[in-house]
Amino acid sequence: MRTSRPSLATVILTALTICTAPSLTAAPALDACGAQVPRVLARRLEAKYPKNRLPRASDSKSSCMNDRVRKHASACLLVTVGDFDGDGLRDFAVLLPARKERQPAKLIVALQARGDWKLEEVPIGLHTVVGHIGLSSLPPRDYKETPAAMGRGQAQRVIRLDYDGLALYACDSWMNGYFRIAGKWKAFALSD
């Protein structure tokens, strides 16, 4: 009985499949959020905030994501970049959902510092559901507090930003600005 020999193309394809199969299954593919966070930073965040986890694009509701993708070509609402401390280096802001329900998410800003990351937690209250929440950076300019946030007889506050700020917003609703001033994060209601 005569057996046929496999073609050279079949041998090469089989070898490539065998050689690459372990690497295809070794680690899950990064989604749109995971791809934006540098690996070293991701490990630091996971180690420092064990009750929270790295965000995934699927954490955000599709209606919010569709609007974001049209405007910014990114499917991740929970990670943004900017120069939040004015040193000219690229910093990251990451909203970390809680691992358990009814626990608050944490907004962490990772400032580049001498080849490492300085992690700062920005106080955002007790947001436990991140499905309708997003982050974006705010360019340097003057920002006015929304009149709805002012008490009776208060003057409207204005803040001048010389470097990037951070916006936390609910899709089609409110937006709060967070600005790093003299090493501290200050909240500012931008819209209601």
C-alpha positions in Angstrom: 0.0 0.0 0.0 1.4 3.4 -1.0 1.0 6.3 1.4 1.1 9.9 0.2 3.5 12.4 1.6 2.1 15.7 2.9 2.9 18.7 0.8 5.5 21.2 2.0 2.8 23.8 2.6 0.9 21.4 4.9 4.1 20.6 6.9 4.9 24.3 7.3 1.3 25.1 8.3 1.2 22.2 10.8 4.6 23.3 12.3 3.4 26.9 12.7 0.2 25.8 14.3 2.0 23.6 16.8 4.6 26.3 17.6 2.2 29.1 18.1 -0.7 27.3 19.8 0.8 27.8 23.3 1.3 31.5 22.8 -2.3 31.9 21.6 -3.7 30.3 24.7 -1.1 31.5 27.2 -2.7 35.0 27.9 -6.1 36.4 27.0 -6.2 39.0 24.3 -6.2 42.6 25.6 -9.4 44.5 25.1 -9.6 48.2 24.3 -9.0 49.2 27.9 -6.2 46.7 28.7 -4.4 47.7 25.5 -4.2 51.3 26.7 -2.6 50.6 30.1 1.2 49.9 30.0 1.9 46.4 31.4 4.1 47.7 34.2 1.4 50.1 35.3 -1.2 47.4 35.1 0.8 45.2 37.5 1.3 48.1 39.9 -2.4 48.9 39.9 -3.4 45.3 40.5 -0.9 45.0 43.4 -1.9 48.2 45.1 -5.7 48.0 44.7 -6.6 44.3 45.2 -10.3 45.1 45.9 -10.5 46.6 42.5 -9.6 45.4 39.0 -8.5 46.8 35.7 -11.3 48.1 33.6 -12.6 46.3 30.5 -14.3 47.9 27.5 -17.3 45.6 28.3 -17.8 47.5 31.6 -19.3 50.4 29.7 -22.8 50.3 28.3 -23.0 50.0 24.5 -24.9 53.3 24.1 -22.1 55.2 25.9 -19.4 53.3 23.9 -21.0 54.0 20.5 -21.0 57.7 21.1 -17.3 57.6 22.3 -16.2 55.5 19.3 -17.8 58.0 16.9 -16.1 61.0 18.6 -12.7 59.5 19.8 -12.1 56.2 17.9 -11.7 54.4 21.2 -13.9 51.8 22.7 -12.5 52.3 26.2 -14.3 54.9 28.4 -12.4 54.1 31.6 -8.8 55.0 30.7 -7.5 58.3 29.5 -4.1 60.0 29.0 -2.9 63.5 29.6 -0.2 65.6 31.3 -2.0 65.9 34.6 0.9 67.4 36.6 2.4 69.7 33.9 5.8 68.0 33.7 5.5 67.3 29.9 5.2 63.5 30.4 2.3 61.3 29.5 0.2 60.3 32.5 -2.7 57.9 32.8 -6.0 58.0 34.6 -7.8 54.7 35.1 -11.2 54.0 36.7 -10.9 50.7 38.5 -14.2 48.9 39.0 -14.7 47.1 42.3 -14.3 43.3 42.3 -17.5 43.0 44.5 -20.9 44.6 43.9 -21.8 47.6 45.9 -18.2 48.5 46.5 -16.9 51.9 45.1 -14.8 52.2 42.0 -11.5 54.0 42.4 -10.2 56.7 40.1 -6.4 56.5 40.0 -4.0 58.8 38.3 -0.6 57.4 37.4 1.9 60.2 37.0 5.2 59.3 35.4 8.1 59.8 37.8 11.7 59.0 37.0 10.9 55.8 35.1 8.3 54.7 37.5 4.7 55.6 38.4 3.4 57.7 41.2 -0.2 56.6 41.9 -2.7 59.1 43.3 -6.2 58.3 44.2 -8.7 61.0 43.2 -11.7 61.2 45.5 -14.8 60.7 43.4 -17.4 59.6 46.0 -19.1 56.2 46.1 -19.7 55.4 42.5 -20.4 51.6 42.5 -21.6 51.1 38.9 -19.3 52.2 36.1 -21.5 51.3 33.2 -22.6 54.8 32.4 -19.4 56.6 33.5 -16.5 57.7 31.5 -13.2 59.5 31.7 -11.5 62.1 29.4 -8.8 64.6 29.7 -9.5 68.3 29.7 -7.2 70.6 27.7 -5.6 73.6 29.4 -8.0 76.6 29.5 -10.4 78.4 31.9 -13.2 76.3 33.3 -16.4 77.7 34.9 -18.3 75.8 37.6 -21.9 75.0 36.6 -24.4 77.5 38.1 -26.4 74.5 39.5 -23.5 73.7 41.9 -23.4 77.2 43.4 -25.2 78.0 46.6 -27.4 81.1 47.0 -25.3 84.2 46.9 -22.1 82.4 45.8 -20.1 83.7 42.8 -19.4 81.3 40.0 -16.0 79.8 40.4 -13.5 79.9 37.5 -10.4 77.8 37.4 -7.5 78.4 35.0 -5.8 75.2 33.9 -2.2 75.5 32.6 -2.0 71.7 31.9 -4.5 68.9 31.4 -7.3 68.2 33.8 -9.5 65.2 34.1 -13.2 64.8 33.5 -15.4 62.1 35.1 -18.8 62.1 33.4 -22.1 60.2 33.2 -23.1 59.6 29.6 -25.4 62.4 28.4 -25.6 63.8 31.9 -23.3 65.4 34.5 -19.6 66.1 34.3 -17.1 66.8 37.1 -13.7 68.2 36.5 -10.7 67.1 38.6 -7.7 69.4 38.6 -4.3 68.8 40.3 -3.4 72.1 42.0 -0.4 72.3 44.3 -0.2 68.5 44.4 -3.8 68.0 45.5 -6.8 67.0 43.4 -9.7 69.5 43.5 -13.2 68.7 42.2 -15.2 71.1 40.1 -18.8 70.6 38.9 -18.7 71.4 35.2 -22.2 70.4 34.1 -25.3 68.8 35.6 
